[in-house]
Amino acid sequence: MTLAVRAVAATDQGLVRSNNEDAVFVGNRLFVVADGMGGLPAGELASEILVQTLGEVDHKPDTGEPLQDLIEALQTANKQIEKAVSDDDARDGMGTTVTALLLSGERLAALNVGDSRCYLLREGDFQQLTRDDTYVQALVDQGVLTPDDARRHPQRALVTQAVQGGPFRPAGRMIPARVGDRYLLCSDGLSDYVEDAVIAQTLRDNADRRTCAAELINRTLENGAPDNVTVIIADVVEL
């Protein structure tokens, strides 16, 4: 059986921001969402460097080691961001989150740094595959906050690591791909303002990928959309 992933992306700068620091890549095997930080225009530059560098993996042969391929590309992007910062003091502090999905045969590699997320809807079951690198997630892990408390916490957007030209530890996992699986990759502009239950139901209710992506963006806009929001809807199919 030969598997493929069919995907669409949608993005919006939101109702408050004057620019969009998110970047997105949809390829044949690779799918990436990056959320830049560091202010205009540095955040946009960091996320763009990252998606362009990771995007090169999509044009290379499948090595059978998708997680390692992603990590190596991420390290290359990190060095490029470091150089961009050293070239201009105004870019000091710029960086980006990343969540990426790469198909290799009948497996998918999921990788993330920061608080952009990857979710899986499988046979109606919805789960978050990535763990946020945030201050509030650390408090949830310690039992200090509940997940609902974390969603409303004033420091929920404070990330504990990002791709900024310095050291970082990406989290990765391998997932057996199944026909009918639906993946959602998104920036925190969605996950911070739309509840997981609503996201899950939207994924179930909208079989058409483009309609589903647009509906998720609309859900964010209905909730005030104070941040940029980017989503990828990716479905595993049999060729």
Secondary structure, DSSP 4 states (H G I P E B T S, - for coil): --EEEEEEEEEE-TTT-SS--EEEEE-SSEEEEEEEESSTTHHHHHHHHHHHHHHGGGGSPP-S-HHHHHHHHHHHHHHHHHHHHHH-GGGTT-EE-EEEEEEETTEEEEEEESS-EEEEEETTEEEE-S---BHHHHHHHTTSS-HHHHHH-TTTT-BS--BSSS----EEEEEE--TT-EEEEE-HHHHTTS-HHHHHHHHHH--SHHHHHHHHHHHHHHTT--S-EEEEEEEEEE-
